[in-house]
Amino acid sequence: MSESGPAQPRRATPSFRELFTPKLVTILREGYGPAQFRADAVAGLTVAIVALPLSMAIAIASGASPAQGLYTAIVGGFLVSALGGSRFQIGGPAGAFIVLVAATVQAHGIDGLILATALSGLILAALGLLRLGTYIKFIPYPVTVGFTAGIAVIIFASQLRELLGLTLPGPEPGPLLEKLPALWQGLPSLDAATVVLSLATIATILGLKRLWPQVPGMLVAVAGTAAASALLGLPVETIGTRFGGIPGSLPLPALPELSVAKAVAVLPSALAFALLGSIESLLSAVVADGMTGRRHRSNCELLAQGVANVGSALFGGICVTGTIARTATNVRAGAHGPVAGILHAAFLLLFVLVAAPLASFIPLASLAGVLAVVAWNMVEKQAFATLLRASRGDAAVLLTTFGLTVFRDLTEAIVVGFALGSVLFIHRMSKTTAIESHTPFVPEDRADSANGGRRPYDEATATDPDIVVYRISGAFFFGAAASIGSVLDRIADSHRVLVVDFAAVPFLDSTAANTLEGLARKASQRGVRVLLAGTSAEVRRELVAHGIEPPRVTFARSIEEAVAEGRRSLAAPAGA
């Protein structure tokens, strides 16, 4: 990889203190006044309104109590925002953890879950301190899309009993292939009032999102169905009837029950929590970066996630991670920085202190309806369809990861998906080498006369402050996508035209294509023009399959043609 353009100052290696300074400190140093606080207060209240029903619903679906979900959002959300490496990250319980947490509760009880949460926090903190956060980004894109869709299926299946008000003769089975027949046998016990409340919740959320997206649909739906259930005296299960309500205060911090035997027993769960938590939190931070043009520090973020999980466990909470939907809501609500996340935790604490008794009236069917909508939104439907069309290899990785997540185990799905992605990369490398054996990956020296009709060097390319040329050499795949994407994003911040030379790229995979798609989308929002030069037919097909095509980007046959086109666009009148 190389860059052409104005000389870039050489970056000094950041110190440990610089890498692990929380973003909260950064924004306070930049200057923080009443205007910024007002923006953060509005965003924090907006996110708290979204997080309130979600935190309770996720905890109940995980086999914990609704109070534990709120404790997780309050303590974990505060620590993630106060110590994290992302300006906009919102921490709390996440739907992606429902499967793992429920399995841990079933195997080891609530005490085992709390201990596993604390141990996962220590593991996450160690990953951050050892600066291993960058390696989390090496997971192929089809794997993340596949396991996210698989988790969504499992979440929806886990809510069918509550959505329909079914009564089962025994405990509900966990595995999907055992769960569905048990639910089918319980279908005669379907409760009409529960079904009506479930459908009303879903319809309200979807209707408000379509007609009045600024209205907090989840809170309105849950509050409305709770009021209707109480006023009409509907015979449905509520938080009050199953859990006895929510305490009106936070519990005192306490260490989880600890023994060597217990720690060894829950260690696999703790490792799974840490693996999924690191992936989810860094994906959420990347989403926030894409929406704002800012950059998070992955290792600082992992350290904060670790501290947040230990803190959550001390207060009896469950796993904490960065939550993509709530983080995106935070950005859209106009947050300035981490103070919004801190205020979101404060607003949730205020609810617990003032209005906890009202939560007893919330029907469990309403919370199941909320999670049904969450499951639908979790599935990246467009990305799933694109990967199925892109290539047989990507489709195989996607479907394998999806299938293993649904029918086997999430950790196994990620490991197998990563291994398949690596095998696919090796296969593509060998195929490319066989087809283009005359083009070595490490080019040999050549005489100037062997360069054919090469044009004379144009020094203006290196001195033009508006145009930068970036050359990528070698395979552009999931192992290099994060680092190359970060560099390209940084370059695009300070120039009006970005030319990326693909002449020496034999192939790219779906992870790299997705990275470029995000770059092109952000560049378009900032008014930066992106031109791709020298793409082979195979590379161009992969790019177009992922939506990287005109007018978002412009293809050119050579760097010279791309630079000339970039200059013409700069010289053209605005709006031409």
C-alpha positions in Angstrom: 0.0 0.0 0.0 1.3 3.4 -0.8 0.0 7.0 -1.0 0.6 9.8 -3.4 -0.3 13.4 -2.6 1.0 16.1 -0.3 3.6 14.9 2.2 1.9 13.5 5.2 3.5 14.1 8.6 4.9 11.0 10.1 2.8 9.8 13.0 4.5 9.3 16.3 3.7 6.0 18.0 1.0 6.9 20.6 1.8 6.3 24.2 -0.1 3.9 26.5 -1.8 6.9 28.2 -2.9 8.4 24.8 -4.4 5.0 23.6 -6.4 4.5 26.8 -7.6 8.0 27.5 -11.4 7.8 27.6 -13.3 9.8 25.0 -15.0 11.6 27.9 -11.7 13.2 28.8 -11.1 14.1 25.1 -14.4 16.0 24.7 -14.0 17.8 28.0 -10.5 19.0 26.9 -12.1 20.2 23.6 -14.4 22.4 25.5 -17.8 21.5 26.9 -20.5 24.0 27.6 -24.3 24.3 28.1 -25.1 23.8 24.4 -23.3 20.5 24.3 -24.9 19.4 27.6 -28.4 20.2 26.2 -27.7 18.1 23.1 -26.4 15.2 25.3 -29.4 15.5 27.7 -31.9 15.2 24.8 -30.0 12.3 23.3 -29.6 10.6 26.7 -33.3 10.8 27.4 -34.2 9.5 23.9 -31.9 6.5 24.4 -33.2 5.8 27.9 -36.8 5.7 26.5 -35.7 3.1 24.0 -33.5 1.2 26.5 -36.2 1.0 29.3 -38.4 -1.7 27.7 -35.6 -3.4 25.9 -33.4 -3.9 28.9 -36.3 -5.6 30.8 -37.3 -7.7 27.8 -33.8 -9.0 27.1 -33.3 -9.9 30.7 -36.5 -11.8 30.9 -35.8 -13.7 27.7 -32.3 -14.5 29.0 -33.7 -16.2 32.1 -33.0 -13.3 34.5 -35.3 -10.8 36.1 -36.3 -7.5 34.6 -34.6 -5.7 37.4 -31.3 -7.3 36.5 -31.7 -5.9 32.9 -32.2 -2.4 34.3 -29.2 -2.8 36.6 -27.1 -3.8 33.6 -28.2 -0.8 31.6 -27.6 1.6 34.5 -24.2 0.4 35.8 -22.8 -1.0 32.5 -24.1 1.9 30.5 -22.5 4.4 32.8 -19.1 2.7 32.8 -19.0 2.1 29.0 -19.7 5.8 28.4 -17.4 7.1 31.1 -14.4 5.0 30.3 -14.9 3.9 26.6 -12.9 4.7 23.5 -16.0 5.6 21.4 -17.8 9.0 21.7 -21.2 7.6 21.1 -21.3 4.0 22.3 -24.3 3.0 24.5 -23.7 0.0 26.7 -26.3 -2.4 28.1 -27.8 -5.8 27.8 -28.0 -7.0 24.1 -30.3 -9.3 22.3 -27.3 -11.1 20.8 -26.5 -12.5 24.3 -30.0 -14.0 25.0 -29.0 -17.5 23.7 -25.7 -17.6 25.7 -27.1 -16.1 28.9 -30.1 -18.4 28.9 -27.9 -21.5 28.4 -25.6 -20.3 31.3 -28.6 -19.7 33.6 -30.0 -23.2 32.8 -26.6 -24.9 33.4 -25.2 -22.9 36.3 -28.0 -20.8 37.8 -28.1 -17.0 38.3 -25.0 -17.1 40.6 -23.1 -18.9 37.8 -24.2 -16.3 35.3 -23.0 -13.4 37.5 -19.6 -15.1 38.0 -19.3 -15.8 34.3 -20.1 -12.1 33.6 -17.4 -10.9 36.0 -14.8 -13.3 34.5 -15.7 -12.2 31.0 -15.1 -8.6 32.1 -11.6 -9.6 33.2 -11.0 -11.3 29.9 -12.2 -8.3 27.9 -10.0 -5.9 30.0 -7.0 -8.2 29.4 -7.7 -8.2 25.6 -7.8 -4.4 25.6 -4.6 -4.0 27.8 -2.8 -6.5 25.5 -3.9 -4.4 22.5 -5.6 -7.3 20.8 -8.7 -5.3 19.9 -7.5 -4.8 16.3 -7.5 -8.6 15.7 -11.2 -8.8 16.5 -11.8 -7.0 13.2 -10.3 -10.0 11.3 -13.6 -11.9 11.4 -15.0 -12.2 7.8 -18.1 -10.2 6.9 -20.2 -13.3 6.0 -19.5 -14.7 9.5 -20.9 -11.6 11.3 -23.9 -11.4 9.0 -24.6 -15.2 9.4 -24.3 -15.4 13.2 -26.4 -12.2 13.7 -29.2 -13.6 11.5 -29.0 -16.9 13.4 -29.2 -15.2 16.7 -32.3 -13.3 15.5 -34.0 -16.6 14.6 -33.3 -18.0 18.0 -34.5 -14.9 19.8 -37.8 -15.0 17.8 -38.3 -18.7 18.5 -37.6 -18.1 22.2 -40.5 -15.6 22.3 -43.2 -17.7 20.6 -44.4 -19.1 24.0 -44.9 -15.6 25.4 -46.3 -14.2 22.2 -49.0 -16.9 22.0 -49.6 -17.4 25.8 -48.9 -21.1 25.6 -48.9 -23.4 28.6 -46.5 -26.3 28.3 -46.6 -29.5 30.4 -42.9 -29.2 31.3 -40.0 -26.8 30.9 -39.5 -25.3 27.5 -36.6 -27.0 25.6 -33.7 -24.9 24.6 -32.5 -26.4 21.2 -34.7 -25.2 18.3 -35.4 -28.7 16.9 -36.8 -29.8 20.3 -38.5 -26.4 21.1 -40.7 -26.3 18.0 -42.4 -29.7 18.5 -43.0 -28.8 22.2 -44.6 -25.5 21.2 -46.7 -27.2 18.6 -48.1 -29.6 21.2 -48.9 -26.7 23.4 -50.8 -24.8 20.7 -54.3 -25.8 22.0 -53.5 -23.7 25.1 -53.2 -20.5 23.0 -54.5 -17.5 24.9 -56.5 -15.0 22.8 -55.9 -12.0 25.0 -52.1 -12.6 25.0 -52.1 -12.8 21.2 -54.0 -9.6 20.9 -51.6 -7.8 23.2 -48.6 -9.2 21.2 -50.0 -8.2 17.9 -51.0 -4.8 19.2 -47.4 -4.2 20.5 -45.8 -5.2 17.2 -48.3 -3.2 15.1 -47.8 -0.1 17.3 -44.1 -0.2 17.0 -44.0 -0.8 13.2 -46.8 1.7 12.6 -45.2 4.5 14.6 -41.9 3.9 13.0 -43.5 4.3 9.6 -45.8 7.2 10.3 -44.0 9.1 13.1 -40.5 7.8 13.4 -39.6 10.5 16.0 -42.0 8.9 18.5 -40.5 6.2 20.8 -42.6 3.3 19.4 -41.4 0.7 21.9 -42.2 2.7 25.0 -45.6 3.8 23.6 -46.5 0.2 22.7 -45.5 -1.2 26.1 -47.1 1.6 28.1 -50.3 1.4 26.0 -50.7 -2.3 26.3 -49.9 -2.1 30.0 -52.6 0.5 30.5 -55.1 -1.5 28.4 -54.4 -4.7 30.3 -54.8 -3.0 33.7 -58.0 -1.1 32.8 -59.7 -4.1 31.1 -58.5 -6.6 33.7 -57.1 -8.9 31.1 -56.0 -12.3 32.5 -52.4 -12.2 31.2 -49.1 -12.6 32.8 -47.3 -9.4 33.8 -44.0 -8.5 35.4 -45.8 -8.2 38.7 -47.4 -11.7 38.5 -44.2 -13.5 37.5 -41.5 -11.5 39.2 -43.3 -9.6 41.9 -42.3 -6.2 40.5 -39.1 -4.3 40.4 -37.2 -3.0 43.5 -37.2 0.8 43.9 -33.5 1.1 44.4 -30.1 -0.3 43.2 -28.7 -3.2 45.3 -25.5 -2.8 47.2 -22.5 -4.1 45.3 -21.4 -7.6 46.3 -18.9 -10.1 45.0 -20.3 -13.1 43.2 -20.1 -16.5 44.9 -16.5 -17.7 44.0 -14.8 -21.0 44.1 -12.2 -22.6 41.9 -14.6 -25.4 40.9 -17.3 -22.9 40.0 -14.9 -20.6 38.1 -13.7 -23.6 36.0 -17.3 -24.7 35.4 -18.4 -21.3 34.0 -15.1 -20.4 32.2 -16.5 -21.6 28.8 -19.5 -19.3 29.2 -17.2 -16.5 30.2 -15.0 -17.0 27.1 -18.1 -17.0 24.9 -19.4 -13.8 26.5 -16.0 -12.2 26.0 -15.8 -13.3 22.3 -19.3 -12.1 21.5 -19.0 -9.0 23.6 -15.8 -7.9 21.8 -17.3 -8.5 18.4 -20.6 -6.7 19.2 -19.1 -3.7 20.9 -16.5 -3.1 18.2 -19.1 -3.5 15.5 -21.3 -1.0 17.3 -18.4 1.4 17.5 -17.7 1.0 13.8 -21.4 1.8 13.0 -21.1 5.0 15.1 -17.9 5.9 13.3 -19.7 5.5 10.0 -22.5 7.7 11.0 -20.4 10.5 12.4 -17.0 10.3 10.6 -15.2 9.9 14.0 -12.9 7.1 15.0 -13.0 4.9 18.1 -10.1 3.3 19.9 -10.8 -0.4 20.0 -8.5 -1.3 22.8 -9.7 1.4 25.1 -13.3 0.4 24.2 -12.5 -3.3 25.2 -11.0 -2.2 28.5 -14.1 -0.2 29.3 -16.4 -3.1 28.3 -14.4 -5.3 30.7 -14.7 -2.9 33.6 -18.5 -2.5 32.8 -19.0 -6.2 32.9 -17.2 -6.5 36.3 -19.3 -3.6 37.6 -22.5 -5.1 36.3 -21.7 -8.4 38.0 -21.1 -6.6 41.3 -24.6 -5.1 41.2 -26.2 -8.4 40.2 -26.5 -7.5 36.5 -25.9 -9.6 33.4 -23.6 -9.2 30.4 -22.9 -5.7 29.0 -21.9 -4.9 25.5 -22.1 -2.0 23.0 -25.6 -2.0 21.5 -25.8 -1.1 17.8 -29.5 0.1 17.7 -29.2 2.2 20.9 -25.9 3.6 19.8 -27.4 4.6 16.4 -30.3 6.2 18.2 -27.9 8.2 20.3 -26.2 9.5 17.2 -29.4 10.3 15.4 -30.7 12.1 18.5 -27.8 14.6 18.2 -25.5 13.4 21.0 -22.2 15.4 21.3 -20.2 12.8 23.3 -20.1 10.2 26.1 -22.1 12.5 28.5 -25.2 11.4 26.6 -24.6 7.8 27.6 -23.9 8.7 31.2 -27.2 10.7 31.2 -29.0 7.7 29.7 -27.9 5.7 32.7 -29.0 8.4 35.0 -32.5 8.6 33.5 -32.9 4.8 33.9 -31.8 5.1 37.5 -34.4 7.8 38.0 -37.1 5.5 36.6 -36.1 2.8 39.1 -36.1 5.2 42.0 -39.4 6.9 41.1 -41.6 4.8 38.9 -40.5 1.1 39.5 -44.0 0.1 40.8 -45.5 0.9 37.4 -43.4 -1.8 35.8 -45.5 -4.4 37.5 -48.4 -3.8 35.1 -46.3 -4.5 31.9 -47.6 -7.7 30.2 -44.9 -10.2 29.3 -46.6 -10.5 25.9 -45.8 -6.8 25.2 -42.1 -7.4 26.0 -42.1 -10.5 23.7 -43.6 -8.3 21.0 -40.7 -5.8 21.5 -38.2 -8.6 21.1 -39.9 -10.0 18.0 -39.4 -6.6 16.4 -35.8 -6.5 17.6 -35.2 -9.9 16.1 -36.6 -8.8 12.7 -34.4 -5.7 12.8 -31.3 -7.7 13.7 -31.3 -9.5 10.4 -29.2 -7.6 7.8 -31.6 -8.7 5.0 -30.0 -6.7 2.2 -26.5 -7.9 3.2 -27.7 -11.5 3.5 -29.2 -11.4 0.0 -26.1 -9.7 -1.5 -23.7 -12.3 0.0 -25.9 -15.2 -1.4 -25.6 -13.7 -4.8 -21.9 -12.5 -4.6 -20.2 -15.9 -4.8 -20.7 -19.5 -3.9 -17.8 -19.3 -1.4 -19.3 -16.3 0.5 -22.7 -18.0 0.4 -21.2 -21.2 1.9 -19.6 -19.3 4.7 -22.8 -17.3 5.4 -25.1 -20.3 5.4 -22.7 -22.5 7.4 -22.4 -19.8 10.1 -26.1 -19.2 10.1 -27.0 -22.9 10.3 -24.5 -23.7 13.1 -25.7 -20.7 15.1 -29.4 -21.8 14.9 -28.9 -25.6 15.3 -25.6 -26.0 17.2 -23.7 -23.4 19.1 -22.7 -19.7 18.6 -19.0 -20.1 19.5 -18.7 -23.1 17.2 -20.4 -21.2 14.4 -17.9 -18.3 14.7 -14.9 -20.6 14.8 -16.1 -22.7 11.9 -17.1 -19.7 9.9 -13.7 -18.0 10.4 -12.0 -21.3 9.4 -14.1 -21.6 6.2 -13.4 -17.9 5.4 -9.6 -18.6 5.7 -9.9 -21.7 3.5 -11.9 -19.6 0.9 -9.1 -17.0 1.0 -6.4 -19.6 0.4 -8.5 -21.1 -2.5 -8.9 -17.6 -4.1 -5.2 -16.9 -3.7 -4.2 -20.2 -5.4 -6.7 -19.6 -8.2 -5.5 -16.0 -8.7 -1.8 -17.2 -8.7 -2.6 -19.9 -11.3 -4.4 -17.5 -13.6 -2.1 -14.6 -13.3 1.2 -16.4 -12.7 3.0 -13.9 -14.9 2.2 -11.2 -12.3 4.2 -12.0 -9.1 2.9 -10.7 -5.8 6.4 -9.2 -5.1 7.2 -7.4 -8.4 10.8 -7.7 -9.8 12.9 -4.7 -10.8 12.4 -3.7 -14.5 14.2 -1.4 -16.9 12.5 1.9 -17.7 12.2 0.7 -21.3 10.1 -2.2 -20.2 7.3 0.0 -19.0 5.8 0.5 -22.4 3.9 3.7 -23.1 4.1 5.0 -19.6 3.3 8.7 -19.4 5.8 11.2 -18.0 5.7 11.8 -14.2 3.2 14.6 -13.3 4.5 16.3 -10.2 1.2 18.1 -9.8 -0.4 14.9 -8.6 1.9 14.9 -5.6 1.4 18.5 -4.7 -2.4 19.0 -5.3 -4.0 19.4 -1.9 -7.4 18.4 -3.1 -6.5 15.1 -4.8 -4.8 12.1 -3.2 -3.9 8.8 -4.9 -3.7 5.6 -2.8 -2.3 2.4 -4.2 -3.2 -1.1 -2.8 -0.9 -4.0 -3.6 -1.8 -7.6 -3.0 -5.0 -9.4 -2.0 -7.5 -7.1 -0.3 -9.3 -9.5 2.1 -10.7 -9.7 5.6 -7.3 -9.7 7.2 -6.3 -6.4 5.7 -9.8 -4.7 5.4 -9.8 -3.0 8.8 -6.3 -1.4 8.5 -6.8 -0.4 4.9 -10.3 0.9 5.6 -9.0 3.0 8.5 -6.2 4.6 6.4 -8.6 5.3 3.5 -11.1 6.9 5.8 -8.5 9.1 7.4 -7.2 10.2 4.0 -10.7 11.0 2.7 -11.1 13.4 5.7 -8.6 15.9 4.3 -9.1 15.7 0.5 -11.9 16.4 -2.0 -10.9 13.6 -4.5 -9.7 10.2 -3.5 -8.2 7.9 -6.2 -7.7 4.3 -5.2 -5.4 2.3 -7.5 -6.5 -1.4 -7.8 -4.1 -2.3 -10.6 -2.0 -4.5 -8.3 -5.0 -6.1 -6.5 -5.6 -9.6 -7.8 -8.9 -10.1 -5.9 -10.9 -8.8 -3.0 -13.4 -10.6 -0.8 -16.8 -9.5 0.6 -15.3 -8.1 3.8 -13.1 -5.8 1.8 -16.0 -4.9 -0.5 -18.2 -4.0 2.5 -15.3 -1.8 3.8 -15.2 0.1 0.5 -19.0 0.4 0.4 -18.9 2.1 3.8 -16.0 4.3 2.7 -17.9 5.4 -0.4 -21.1 6.1 1.5 -19.3 8.3 4.0 -17.3 10.0 1.3 -20.5 10.8 -0.6 -22.0 12.3 2.6 -18.9 14.5 3.0 -18.8 15.6 -0.6 -15.6 13.6 -1.4 -15.4 12.0 -4.8 -14.0 8.5 -5.0 -12.5 7.1 -8.1 -11.3 3.4 -8.5 -8.5 2.9 -11.1 -7.3 -0.2 -12.7 -9.8 -2.7 -11.4 -9.8 -6.1 -13.0 -13.1 -7.6 -14.3 -13.3 -10.0 -11.3 -12.7 -7.2 -8.8 -15.2 -4.9 -10.5 -17.8 -7.7 -10.5 -17.3 -8.2 -6.7 -17.6 -4.4 -6.1 -20.8 -4.0 -8.2 -22.3 -7.0 -6.4 -22.0 -5.1 -3.1 -23.5 -1.9 -4.5 -20.2 -0.1 -5.2 -21.0 1.4 -8.6 -21.7 4.8 -10.2 -22.7 7.4 -9.1 -21.3 6.6 -5.7 -17.9 5.8 -7.2 -16.4 6.3 -10.6 -14.3 3.6 -12.4 -11.3 4.6 -14.5 -8.9 2.5 -16.5 -5.7 4.1 -15.1 -4.5 6.5 -12.4 -3.9 9.2 -15.0 -7.5 8.9 -16.3 -8.8 9.0 -12.7 -6.7 12.0 -11.7 -7.8 13.9 -14.9 -11.5 13.1 -14.1 -11.0 14.3 -10.5 -9.5 17.6 -11.7 -12.4 18.1 -14.1 -14.9 17.6 -11.3 -13.0 20.1 -9.0 -13.0 22.7 -11.8 -16.7 22.2 -12.6 -19.1 24.8 -11.0 -20.9 23.7 -7.8 -24.0 21.7 -8.6 -22.9 20.9 -12.1 
